[in-house]
């Protein structure tokens, strides 16, 4: 897993929540 993907997922999750 790439750190970039994790960061993007975290950002998307934060926005969704």
C-alpha positions as a Markdown table, in Angstrom:
| # | Residue | x | y | z |
|---|---|---|---|---|
| 1 | Unk | 0.0 | 0.0 | 0.0 |
| 2 | Unk | 1.3 | 3.5 | -0.9 |
| 3 | Unk | 1.4 | 6.2 | 1.7 |
| 4 | Unk | -0.2 | 8.5 | -0.8 |
| 5 | Unk | -3.2 | 6.3 | -1.2 |
| 6 | Unk | -3.6 | 6.1 | 2.6 |
| 7 | Unk | -3.5 | 9.9 | 2.9 |
| 8 | Unk | -6.1 | 10.3 | 0.2 |
| 9 | Unk | -8.3 | 7.6 | 1.8 |
| 10 | Unk | -8.0 | 9.4 | 5.1 |
| 11 | Unk | -8.9 | 12.7 | 3.6 |
| 12 | Unk | -11.9 | 11.2 | 1.8 |
| 13 | Unk | -13.0 | 9.4 | 4.9 |
| 14 | Unk | -12.8 | 12.6 | 6.9 |
| 15 | Unk | -14.9 | 14.5 | 4.3 |
| 16 | Unk | -17.5 | 11.7 | 4.2 |
| 17 | Unk | -17.7 | 11.6 | 7.9 |
